């Protein structure tokens, strides 16, 4: 999720200079309204607002925006039929308005506050009240859904920030490494949880958080919530069972259990099975081995994140093969 990466850079890098936000789109565009990009002092950037055709031009505005501490709106109109230069490069033929804001002062304070909210698992809206032809902007933070009255005004732009979805991988075995890497690359916040400190180390899972404890304490430490995705894959039956028993006391978004259906049925004996429980874990693509299994699992997580449905179930699913893999 590039928005969180941008906030992380704003917090940790003093060379963050200008935030570019797509505030209006007409027609087709590569990125939609709300897309953001952070432009740095050294010419690098985080995020994107086009396939690369607008970024170079936008960077030309950075020195003036930063040095003047004044926001600016830049418009790219690629609708004219004879504008083949833009049309061929961006492949959209639309109109895009981009707000450029210096990452300093009031905006910087509010972006740091937004990150603090996301780190607590809270969604938040950043409300911009725009005056003086985009050169004057005041900022307000409010909870999700509380800015509808202001949003009706043409002089107001609201950005909604949601916490990075958290994936908890129970089991720090070697086959978890490609899964964790793929989930991180797909925009998830990943926590690797295990009772074995020798396995559950940051060096083995770069970019992920680690939590070491036995199953019952792990669940308490993780403070599970209704937005969490959990993958159970320690391959140790008793530990998987203990973790699942504790985790299912919470209300989750998704809990997928790796292994054969028979093993999981035995593991779940006597436990109520909510709709968010899924097994076998992952999409039925005939995957084999750690990397293909990771593709199958992360694809299912992405589908859920985008509003789709998982394909596994806590009961037999018609047409789905009951695969007993060697995990």
C-alpha distance (Angstrom), angle and dihedral (degrees) to the residues before:
residue distance angle dihedral
X1 . . .
X2 3.79 . .
X3 3.83 94.3 .
X4 3.79 91.6 65.4
X5 3.82 90.5 44.7
X6 3.80 88.0 54.2
X7 3.80 91.7 51.1
X8 3.79 90.0 47.9
X9 3.81 90.3 53.3
X10 3.81 91.7 47.4
X11 3.80 88.8 53.6
X12 3.80 97.3 45.3
X13 3.81 107.0 28.3
X14 3.80 122.3 65.8
X15 3.83 89.4 -165.7
X16 3.81 93.7 73.0
X17 3.78 104.6 120.5
X18 3.81 118.4 165.1
X19 3.79 133.3 17.3
X20 3.81 114.4 -148.7
X21 3.82 116.1 -159.1
X22 3.81 126.2 -177.7
X23 3.80 101.5 -131.8
X24 3.81 101.2 169.4
X25 3.81 136.3 23.7
X26 3.80 130.7 -178.5
X27 3.77 120.2 -174.7
X28 3.78 122.6 -7.6
X29 3.80 120.6 -19.9
X30 3.80 136.4 171.4
X31 3.81 91.4 -123.3
X32 3.79 125.4 29.6
X33 3.78 131.9 -132.6
X34 3.79 110.4 -62.5
X35 3.82 96.9 35.7
X36 3.80 111.9 138.8
X37 3.79 138.5 -161.7
X38 3.79 130.4 -174.2
X39 3.81 116.0 -144.6
X40 3.79 117.3 -155.2
X41 3.79 132.1 -150.8
X42 3.81 92.4 -111.9
X43 3.81 93.1 56.7
X44 3.80 96.0 -100.8
X45 3.78 123.6 121.7
X46 3.79 142.7 -159.7
X47 3.79 118.5 -142.4
X48 3.80 126.5 4.9
X49 3.78 141.2 -116.7
X50 3.81 99.4 -170.9
X51 3.82 140.0 14.3
X52 3.81 85.9 -87.6
X53 3.80 102.9 -74.1
X54 3.83 97.4 104.0
X55 3.79 101.2 37.8
X56 3.80 97.2 76.8
X57 3.79 91.4 51.2
X58 3.80 92.3 46.7
X59 3.79 91.9 52.9
X60 3.80 88.3 62.2
X61 3.81 87.8 68.2
X62 3.81 95.6 51.3
X63 3.84 99.5 87.2
X64 3.82 93.9 50.5
X65 3.80 94.6 44.0
X66 3.81 92.6 47.4
X67 3.80 97.8 42.8
X68 3.80 94.3 45.4
X69 3.84 93.8 42.7
X70 3.80 85.5 -138.4
X71 3.79 128.5 129.2
X72 3.78 121.4 -127.4
X73 3.79 136.8 -168.0
X74 3.82 118.0 -137.4
X75 3.80 121.6 -166.1
X76 3.80 127.3 -157.7
X77 3.79 114.2 -169.0
X78 3.80 110.5 -168.0
X79 3.81 96.1 161.9
X80 3.85 101.2 99.5
X81 3.77 110.2 105.0
X82 3.80 92.0 -135.9
X83 3.81 94.4 53.4
X84 3.78 93.9 98.6
X85 3.80 94.1 155.5
X86 3.81 94.2 64.3
X87 3.78 94.0 31.3
X88 3.77 95.9 55.7
X89 3.78 94.7 42.1
X90 3.76 101.3 46.9
X91 3.76 97.9 26.3
X92 3.79 94.6 -145.3
X93 3.79 115.1 87.6
X94 3.80 92.8 -153.7
X95 3.78 138.7 123.4
X96 3.80 119.4 -104.8
X97 3.80 128.8 -173.7
X98 3.78 115.7 -162.9
X99 3.79 124.9 -166.8
X100 3.81 113.9 -145.9
X101 3.82 115.1 -159.3
X102 3.80 129.5 178.9
X103 3.80 109.9 -120.0
X104 3.77 95.6 -127.1
X105 3.78 141.2 89.1
X106 3.79 116.5 10.2
X107 3.80 95.1 0.2
X108 3.81 92.5 52.3
X109 3.81 91.7 50.1
X110 3.79 91.4 50.1
X111 3.81 94.8 46.1
X112 3.80 90.0 53.1
X113 3.81 88.9 49.6
X114 3.81 89.8 50.2
X115 3.80 90.9 53.6
X116 3.80 90.7 49.8
X117 3.82 89.1 53.6
X118 3.80 92.4 49.7
X119 3.80 91.0 48.5
X120 3.81 87.4 56.5
X121 3.81 90.0 51.0
X122 3.82 93.8 -108.1
X123 3.81 125.8 136.4
X124 3.79 114.6 -136.3
X125 3.80 139.2 -178.8
X126 3.79 125.0 -136.4
X127 3.80 108.7 -150.1
X128 3.79 118.0 -158.9
X129 3.81 118.5 -163.5
X130 3.78 105.3 -161.5
X131 3.82 125.4 -154.0
X132 3.80 138.3 161.2
X133 3.77 96.0 36.0
X134 3.82 95.2 -54.2
X135 3.80 94.2 -50.7
X136 3.80 92.5 101.3
X137 3.80 119.6 54.8
X138 3.79 131.2 166.0
X139 3.79 121.1 -165.1
X140 3.80 134.2 -143.9
X141 3.79 131.3 176.2
X142 3.79 120.8 -144.9
X143 3.79 137.9 163.5
X144 3.79 120.5 -90.6
X145 3.80 113.4 -73.7
X146 3.82 96.8 15.6
X147 3.81 98.4 101.2
X148 3.82 100.9 64.5
X149 3.81 94.6 112.6
X150 3.78 93.2 52.3
X151 3.78 93.6 43.1
X152 3.78 90.6 66.1
X153 3.81 89.4 68.7
X154 3.80 119.5 89.9
X155 3.82 88.9 -140.1
X156 3.79 93.2 61.3
X157 3.79 129.6 77.7
X158 3.81 121.3 -173.7
X159 3.81 124.6 -159.7
X160 3.79 117.4 -164.8
X161 3.79 116.6 -149.8
X162 3.79 119.4 -166.1
X163 3.81 127.3 -171.9
X164 3.77 116.0 -95.6
X165 3.82 104.5 -98.6
X166 3.80 110.2 -104.7
X167 3.79 123.1 -132.1
X168 3.80 116.3 -167.4
X169 3.79 114.9 -159.8
X170 3.80 111.8 -162.8
X171 3.77 105.5 -158.0
X172 3.81 125.9 48.7
X173 3.79 96.6 -153.0
X174 3.79 121.1 138.4
X175 3.81 93.0 -97.9
X176 3.81 88.5 62.0
X177 3.82 91.5 64.1
X178 3.85 98.0 78.5
X179 3.81 90.3 41.1
X180 3.79 92.1 53.7
X181 3.82 93.1 45.2
X182 3.80 92.2 48.7
X183 3.80 93.5 47.1
X184 3.81 91.6 50.5
X185 3.81 91.2 48.8
X186 3.82 88.6 50.9
X187 3.79 92.9 58.3
X188 3.79 102.9 -94.9
X189 3.77 127.5 133.5
X190 3.80 103.4 -127.7
X191 3.80 129.5 -155.9
X192 3.80 118.9 -172.0
X193 3.81 111.0 -153.8
X194 3.79 126.1 -169.9
X195 3.79 141.0 140.7
X196 3.82 91.9 -130.1
X197 3.78 111.0 85.5
X198 3.81 92.7 -168.8
X199 3.81 89.8 62.0
X200 3.80 100.6 34.7
X201 3.79 100.1 68.2
X202 3.79 131.8 136.7
X203 3.82 90.9 -127.3
X204 3.81 90.5 62.5
X205 3.80 93.4 47.0
X206 3.83 108.7 34.9
X207 3.78 112.9 -166.6
X208 3.80 93.6 20.2
X209 3.78 130.5 101.1
X210 3.79 118.3 -122.5
X211 3.80 130.6 -146.6
X212 3.80 121.9 -172.9
X213 3.82 121.9 -163.6
X214 3.77 140.7 99.5
X215 3.83 116.1 -75.6
X216 3.81 100.8 -92.3
X217 3.80 93.3 46.5
X218 3.80 91.1 43.3
X219 3.79 91.8 58.9
X220 3.80 90.6 48.8
X221 3.82 91.9 48.6
X222 3.81 93.9 47.9
X223 3.83 94.7 55.1
X224 3.79 93.0 -148.3
X225 3.80 119.8 -143.3
X226 3.80 141.0 -175.7
X227 3.83 92.7 -90.0
X228 3.81 96.4 57.1
X229 3.80 127.2 112.0
X230 3.82 115.7 -155.1
X231 3.79 129.0 -165.4
X232 3.82 115.6 -168.4
X233 3.80 111.6 -156.3
X234 3.80 112.9 137.0
X235 3.84 89.4 123.4
X236 3.79 89.5 -141.7
X237 3.78 106.7 114.1
X238 3.81 99.4 -151.0
X239 3.81 94.1 45.8
X240 3.81 92.0 46.3
X241 3.81 90.0 50.0
X242 3.80 93.7 49.2
X243 3.79 92.5 47.6
X244 3.81 93.3 47.4
X245 3.81 92.2 48.2
X246 3.80 91.3 54.0
X247 3.81 96.4 39.3
X248 3.79 93.1 51.8
X249 3.78 90.5 61.6
X250 3.82 85.2 74.5
X251 3.80 127.2 68.9
X252 3.81 106.2 -111.7
X253 3.77 138.3 -179.6
X254 3.81 94.1 -134.7
X255 3.78 139.1 -4.9
X256 3.80 116.4 -176.8
X257 3.79 122.6 -174.8
X258 3.80 120.7 -154.2
X259 3.78 119.8 -140.2
X260 3.77 140.1 55.4
X261 3.79 121.0 -36.0
X262 3.81 91.4 -117.1
X263 3.81 92.2 54.4
X264 3.79 91.7 47.9
X265 3.80 93.5 46.6
X266 3.80 89.0 55.0
X267 3.80 91.1 45.6
X268 3.82 91.1 52.7
X269 3.79 96.6 46.4
X270 3.80 109.4 143.2
X271 3.83 94.6 6.5
X272 3.80 122.7 118.8
X273 3.79 110.6 -118.9
X274 3.81 116.0 -137.8
X275 3.80 124.0 -159.6
X276 3.80 92.6 -103.1
X277 3.82 92.1 61.5
X278 3.81 111.3 101.2
X279 3.79 133.5 -177.0
X280 2.93 142.3 -159.7
X281 3.79 85.2 37.3
X282 3.82 120.3 -126.1
X283 3.78 137.2 23.1
X284 3.82 116.8 -52.8
X285 3.79 98.7 -108.6
X286 3.80 97.0 134.4
X287 3.79 91.7 -105.8
X288 3.78 122.5 -177.5
X289 3.80 128.6 -171.9
X290 3.82 131.0 13.6
X291 3.81 98.5 -66.6
X292 3.80 97.0 47.7
X293 3.79 90.2 43.0
X294 3.80 88.5 52.7
X295 3.82 89.9 52.4
X296 3.80 90.1 50.8
X297 3.81 93.7 49.3
X298 3.80 98.4 42.8
X299 3.81 90.6 46.8
X300 3.79 88.5 56.8
X301 3.81 91.3 48.5
X302 3.81 91.0 50.2
X303 3.79 90.5 49.3
X304 3.79 90.3 53.3
X305 3.80 92.1 45.7
X306 3.80 89.3 53.8
X307 3.79 92.0 51.0
X308 3.79 99.9 -93.5
X309 3.78 128.8 125.9
X310 3.77 131.4 -105.3
X311 3.78 114.8 -115.0
X312 3.79 99.9 -142.0
X313 3.80 122.7 78.6
X314 3.75 144.4 -173.1
X315 3.80 87.7 -107.2
X316 3.79 132.8 43.7
X317 3.79 113.5 -66.8
X318 3.78 116.7 -145.6
X319 3.77 112.8 -115.5
X320 3.78 95.8 11.8
X321 3.75 118.8 118.8
X322 3.81 115.7 -124.4
X323 3.77 96.6 -130.5
X324 3.81 119.5 -163.1
X325 3.78 101.6 -165.0
X326 3.75 129.3 -177.1
X327 3.78 101.0 -113.2
